[in-house]
Amino acid sequence: MELLLAAALLAVCAVPIVEGTTYALDLAQEIKMRTRATLLAQQEMEAAMAIAAEDFDQTLSKDSEDLGDNFLVTISSVRTDLCNTFTVEVGRDTNRNSQLDTDEVLVAFMTRVADMTTY
């Protein structure tokens, strides 16, 4: 009887521990994906800024370009007077349609680059 009671008590105590561990592993996976998306977005933003610094008049855009491991990038640029505004969005293609949908975006960066040749 005591052995049965101890086994039942152990089972009751083990359930929250297993649930907590599962939640922690899922959270760690989410953090890993967001960190990877942030690094990829930073790389793409730096490349876009380098292109703008070299040739300000060049328009830069990418539409759901594959970055590997189901990560996609979308880059858009808008030119106004003496500024180029770049927006970089990186996300994971969870529905596998080769398009970066708004609900799949994990990180988005925006910056402005000024045309320094006119000064």
Buried (B, 14 or more C-beta within 10 A) or exposed (E): EEEEEEEEEEEEEEEEEEEEEEEEEEEEEEEEBBEBBBEBBBBBBEEBBEBBEEEBEEEBEBEBBEBEEBBBBBBBBEBEEBEBEBBBBBBBBEEEEEEBEEEBBBBEBEBEBEBEEEE
